[in-house]
Amino acid sequence: MSTIPEEEYIVKCTSACAGCSSSLCLRYVLKAAGPDSVLVVPACCTSVIQGIYPGTAMNVPVYNIAFAAAAACASGMSEAFRALGRKTNVIAYAGDGGTADIGVQALSGALERGTDFLYICYDNEAYGNTGMQRSGATPLGARTTTTPGGKPTAKKDLDRIVEAHNPPYMATACSAYPLDLYKKVKKALSIPGPKFIHILAPCPPGWRYPTEKTVEMGKLAVKTGTWILYEREYGRLTINGPSKTAMRRPAPLEDYIKGQGRFKNLSPEILDRMRQQIERNVQRLAREEAGAC
């Protein structure tokens, strides 16, 4: 952690919920990006965390944009900066609803055009800013305000959608591993063209766990193989250390499930389906890294 700069670009006393991992993620994203950066933020928790006009908790420029338009706005902004000869980091920072659902068309267009920007999806697996309704990123079995009996379908595989666009760099990260996140943002910003980082961001009120358990919950997601940390640079996959360890000897999935109220009274059938999904994903990524597929 000694390699991370001391400069802070988010001031204290934001409007974030206690235990919010999204604001923790953004803290390290901005430390990696530095002061010559602009955030493009659609409707999401971050548009609340930043504060109420005319005050702000951010020490970099922030452009608030409509739910569906973050990538489109960032695309035009990047072109404008490059036309002026400026290398300013353009970073779209959006939730899973504004990425996997409402903003996926704009994201696809920006990736296809080769926009020189970094798109970050912080994924708390629901529409956290409006009361925790299910999103496409909500996992199988999770209870939300619109799936009170548990979501009957699996989490949308956003990363494979992005992968199909062949960006020069994409990665996954987790709020419980800040140094890993910091390094991935630094690397992403050193590469020209479109970059994408998908961060798992546990949410205490949405996932229904005690606020002091945020880091523990993120680590359990990785240790059980529910969330796999990797990088894909110019198409080459590298699975990162914590996930390599977890793939060899995963923690019991029940350790992750039992601490979250959103999985209360999960049926054995759903738990088994979740376990099968994890195993398939682990095997697919392991085969790809080994060059077997």
C-alpha positions as CSV (number, residue, x, y, z in Angstrom):
1,M,0.0,0.0,0.0
2,S,3.0,2.3,0.4
3,T,3.0,2.8,-3.4
4,I,-0.4,4.5,-3.4
5,P,-0.1,8.3,-3.3
6,E,-1.3,10.2,-0.2
7,E,-3.2,12.8,-2.2
8,E,-6.9,12.6,-1.8
9,Y,-9.5,13.5,-4.4
10,I,-12.6,12.7,-2.4
11,V,-13.1,14.9,0.7
12,K,-14.4,13.5,4.0
13,C,-18.0,13.5,5.0
14,T,-19.6,12.4,1.7
15,S,-23.2,11.4,1.5
16,A,-22.3,7.7,1.2
17,C,-24.0,5.1,3.4
18,A,-21.9,3.7,6.2
19,G,-19.7,0.9,4.9
20,C,-20.1,2.0,1.3
21,S,-17.5,0.2,-0.8
22,S,-18.2,2.2,-4.0
23,S,-16.8,5.4,-2.4
24,L,-13.8,3.3,-1.3
25,C,-13.3,2.2,-4.9
26,L,-13.6,5.7,-6.3
27,R,-11.0,6.9,-3.7
28,Y,-8.4,4.5,-5.2
29,V,-9.5,5.1,-8.8
30,L,-8.8,8.8,-8.4
31,K,-5.5,8.2,-6.6
32,A,-4.4,6.2,-9.6
33,A,-5.8,8.7,-12.1
34,G,-4.5,11.9,-10.5
35,P,-5.7,15.5,-10.8
36,D,-5.8,15.8,-14.7
37,S,-9.0,13.7,-14.8
38,V,-12.7,14.1,-15.4
39,L,-15.4,11.9,-14.1
40,V,-18.5,11.3,-16.1
41,V,-21.2,10.1,-13.7
42,P,-24.7,9.0,-14.8
43,A,-27.6,8.6,-12.3
44,C,-26.3,6.3,-9.7
45,C,-25.2,6.2,-6.0
46,T,-22.1,8.3,-6.9
47,S,-24.3,11.2,-8.1
48,V,-25.6,11.3,-4.5
49,I,-22.2,10.6,-2.8
50,Q,-20.7,13.6,-4.6
51,G,-22.9,16.0,-2.6
52,I,-25.6,18.6,-3.2
53,Y,-25.0,21.6,-5.5
54,P,-23.1,23.9,-5.0
55,G,-21.0,21.8,-2.7
56,T,-19.1,18.7,-3.8
57,A,-17.0,15.9,-2.3
58,M,-14.9,15.5,-5.4
59,N,-11.7,17.3,-6.0
60,V,-11.7,16.7,-9.8
61,P,-14.3,17.9,-12.4
62,V,-17.5,15.8,-12.5
63,Y,-20.0,15.8,-15.3
64,N,-23.4,14.4,-14.4
65,I,-25.2,12.9,-17.3
66,A,-28.4,11.0,-18.0
67,F,-28.7,7.4,-16.9
68,A,-28.2,5.9,-20.4
69,A,-25.6,8.4,-21.7
70,A,-22.4,8.0,-19.7
71,A,-20.3,6.3,-22.4
72,A,-21.7,8.5,-25.2
73,C,-20.8,11.7,-23.2
74,A,-17.4,10.4,-22.3
75,S,-16.8,9.5,-26.0
76,G,-17.5,13.1,-27.1
77,M,-15.5,14.5,-24.2
78,S,-12.5,12.4,-25.0
79,E,-12.6,13.5,-28.7
80,A,-12.7,17.1,-27.6
81,F,-9.7,16.8,-25.3
82,R,-7.7,15.0,-27.9
83,A,-8.5,17.6,-30.5
84,L,-7.1,20.2,-28.1
85,G,-3.9,18.1,-27.6
86,R,-4.8,17.3,-24.0
87,K,-4.2,13.8,-22.5
88,T,-6.8,14.4,-19.7
89,N,-8.1,11.1,-18.3
90,V,-11.8,10.7,-19.2
91,I,-13.3,8.2,-16.8
92,A,-17.0,7.1,-16.9
93,Y,-17.9,5.8,-13.4
94,A,-21.3,4.1,-13.4
95,G,-23.3,1.5,-11.5
96,D,-24.4,-1.9,-12.8
97,G,-27.9,-0.7,-13.7
98,G,-26.5,2.2,-15.8
99,T,-24.0,-0.2,-17.4
100,A,-25.4,-3.7,-17.8
101,D,-29.0,-2.5,-18.5
102,I,-29.7,1.2,-19.2
103,G,-26.3,2.2,-20.5
104,V,-25.2,-0.9,-22.4
105,Q,-26.0,0.5,-25.9
106,A,-23.9,3.6,-25.3
107,L,-21.1,1.5,-23.9
108,S,-21.1,-0.8,-26.9
109,G,-21.0,2.2,-29.2
110,A,-18.1,3.8,-27.5
111,L,-16.1,0.5,-27.4
112,E,-16.9,-0.1,-31.1
113,R,-15.7,3.5,-32.0
114,G,-12.4,2.9,-30.2
115,T,-13.0,5.8,-27.7
116,D,-9.9,6.6,-25.7
117,F,-11.4,6.5,-22.2
118,L,-11.8,4.3,-19.2
119,Y,-15.2,2.9,-18.3
120,I,-15.6,1.7,-14.8
121,C,-18.7,-0.2,-13.6
122,Y,-18.9,-0.4,-9.8
123,D,-21.3,-3.3,-9.4
124,N,-23.4,-3.5,-6.2
125,E,-25.7,-5.9,-8.0
126,A,-28.9,-3.9,-7.9
127,Y,-30.3,-0.3,-8.4
128,G,-28.9,0.9,-5.1
129,N,-29.7,4.6,-5.5
130,T,-33.5,4.0,-5.9
131,G,-34.2,1.3,-3.3
132,M,-32.4,-1.8,-4.4
133,Q,-34.5,-3.0,-7.3
134,R,-33.1,-5.9,-9.3
135,S,-30.8,-5.2,-12.2
136,G,-29.4,-7.4,-14.9
137,A,-26.4,-7.8,-12.6
138,T,-28.4,-9.1,-9.6
139,P,-27.3,-12.7,-8.9
140,L,-29.5,-15.7,-8.9
141,G,-31.5,-16.1,-5.7
142,A,-31.0,-12.6,-4.4
143,R,-33.9,-10.8,-2.8
144,T,-34.5,-7.3,-3.9
145,T,-37.5,-4.9,-3.6
146,T,-38.7,-6.2,-7.0
147,T,-37.6,-9.9,-6.5
148,P,-38.9,-10.4,-2.9
149,G,-38.8,-14.2,-3.4
150,G,-35.3,-14.2,-4.9
151,K,-34.2,-13.5,-8.5
152,P,-35.1,-16.5,-10.6
153,T,-32.4,-15.8,-13.3
154,A,-28.7,-15.6,-13.3
155,K,-26.5,-12.5,-13.3
156,K,-25.9,-11.0,-16.8
157,D,-22.4,-11.8,-18.0
158,L,-21.4,-8.2,-18.7
159,D,-17.7,-9.0,-19.0
160,R,-18.3,-11.4,-22.0
161,I,-20.4,-8.7,-23.6
162,V,-17.5,-6.2,-23.3
163,E,-14.9,-8.9,-24.3
164,A,-16.8,-9.3,-27.6
165,H,-15.7,-5.8,-28.5
166,N,-12.0,-6.7,-28.2
167,P,-10.9,-3.7,-26.1
168,P,-7.1,-3.4,-25.6
169,Y,-7.6,-3.7,-21.8
170,M,-10.3,-4.9,-19.5
171,A,-10.2,-6.2,-15.9
172,T,-12.2,-7.2,-12.9
173,A,-11.5,-5.8,-9.4
174,C,-13.0,-5.8,-6.0
175,S,-13.2,-3.1,-3.3
176,A,-11.6,-5.5,-0.8
177,Y,-8.4,-5.5,-2.8
178,P,-7.5,-1.7,-3.2
179,L,-3.9,-2.2,-4.3
180,D,-5.0,-4.5,-7.1
181,L,-7.6,-2.0,-8.2
182,Y,-5.1,0.9,-8.0
183,K,-2.6,-1.0,-10.2
184,K,-5.3,-1.9,-12.8
185,V,-6.4,1.7,-13.1
186,K,-2.8,2.8,-13.6
187,K,-2.3,0.2,-16.3
188,A,-5.6,1.0,-18.0
189,L,-4.8,4.7,-18.2
190,S,-1.4,4.0,-19.7
191,I,-3.0,2.2,-22.7
192,P,-4.6,4.1,-25.6
193,G,-8.1,3.3,-26.7
194,P,-11.2,2.0,-24.8
195,K,-10.6,0.3,-21.4
196,F,-13.1,-1.3,-19.1
197,I,-12.9,-2.3,-15.4
198,H,-15.7,-4.1,-13.6
199,I,-15.5,-3.7,-9.8
200,L,-17.5,-5.8,-7.3
201,A,-18.7,-3.3,-4.7
202,P,-20.5,-4.9,-1.8
203,C,-23.4,-2.8,-0.4
204,P,-24.4,-3.1,3.3
205,P,-28.0,-1.9,3.0
206,G,-28.7,-3.7,-0.3
207,W,-27.0,-7.0,0.5
208,R,-28.2,-6.7,4.1
209,Y,-25.0,-7.3,6.1
210,P,-23.4,-5.2,9.0
211,T,-21.6,-2.1,7.8
212,E,-18.3,-3.2,9.3
213,K,-18.3,-6.4,7.1
214,T,-17.8,-4.7,3.8
215,V,-14.1,-5.7,3.3
216,E,-14.8,-9.2,4.6
217,M,-17.7,-9.6,2.2
218,G,-15.6,-8.7,-0.8
219,K,-12.8,-11.1,0.2
220,L,-15.3,-13.9,0.6
221,A,-16.7,-13.2,-2.9
222,V,-13.2,-13.8,-4.3
223,K,-12.2,-16.6,-2.0
224,T,-15.3,-18.6,-2.9
225,G,-14.8,-18.0,-6.6
226,T,-18.1,-16.1,-6.9
227,W,-16.0,-13.2,-8.2
228,I,-12.8,-13.8,-10.1
229,L,-10.0,-11.2,-10.4
230,Y,-8.4,-11.1,-13.8
231,E,-7.0,-8.9,-16.5
232,R,-7.4,-9.3,-20.3
233,E,-4.7,-7.3,-22.1
234,Y,-4.9,-7.3,-25.9
235,G,-7.0,-10.5,-25.7
236,R,-4.6,-12.4,-23.3
237,L,-6.1,-13.5,-20.1
238,T,-4.2,-13.4,-16.8
239,I,-6.0,-14.6,-13.6
240,N,-4.7,-12.7,-10.6
241,G,-3.1,-14.2,-7.5
242,P,-6.0,-14.1,-5.0
243,S,-8.3,-15.9,-7.5
244,K,-5.6,-18.4,-8.5
245,T,-5.4,-19.4,-4.8
246,A,-9.2,-19.6,-4.6
247,M,-9.5,-21.7,-7.7
248,R,-7.1,-24.3,-6.2
249,R,-8.8,-24.3,-2.8
250,P,-12.1,-22.3,-2.7
251,A,-13.8,-21.4,0.5
252,P,-17.3,-22.8,1.0
253,L,-19.9,-20.9,-0.9
254,E,-22.1,-21.0,2.3
255,D,-19.6,-18.7,4.0
256,Y,-20.4,-16.0,1.5
257,I,-24.1,-16.6,1.4
258,K,-24.9,-16.9,5.1
259,G,-23.7,-13.3,5.9
260,Q,-26.1,-11.6,3.5
261,G,-29.8,-11.1,4.2
262,R,-30.6,-10.9,0.5
263,F,-30.0,-14.7,0.4
264,K,-32.1,-15.5,3.4
265,N,-34.0,-18.8,3.1
266,L,-32.1,-19.7,-0.1
267,S,-33.4,-23.1,-1.3
268,P,-30.9,-26.0,-1.7
269,E,-31.8,-26.1,-5.4
270,I,-30.8,-22.5,-6.0
271,L,-27.7,-22.9,-3.9
272,D,-26.7,-25.9,-6.1
273,R,-27.4,-23.9,-9.3
274,M,-25.2,-21.1,-7.9
275,R,-22.4,-23.5,-7.2
276,Q,-22.6,-25.0,-10.7
277,Q,-22.4,-21.5,-12.3
278,I,-19.3,-20.8,-10.3
279,E,-17.7,-24.0,-11.3
280,R,-18.4,-23.5,-15.0
281,N,-17.0,-20.0,-14.9
282,V,-13.9,-21.0,-13.1
283,Q,-13.3,-23.9,-15.5
284,R,-13.9,-21.7,-18.6
285,L,-11.4,-19.0,-17.4
286,A,-8.8,-21.6,-16.3
287,R,-9.0,-23.2,-19.8
288,E,-8.7,-19.9,-21.5
289,E,-5.6,-18.9,-19.5
290,A,-4.0,-22.2,-20.2
291,G,-4.7,-21.8,-23.9
292,A,-7.0,-24.7,-24.1
293,C,-9.9,-22.8,-25.7
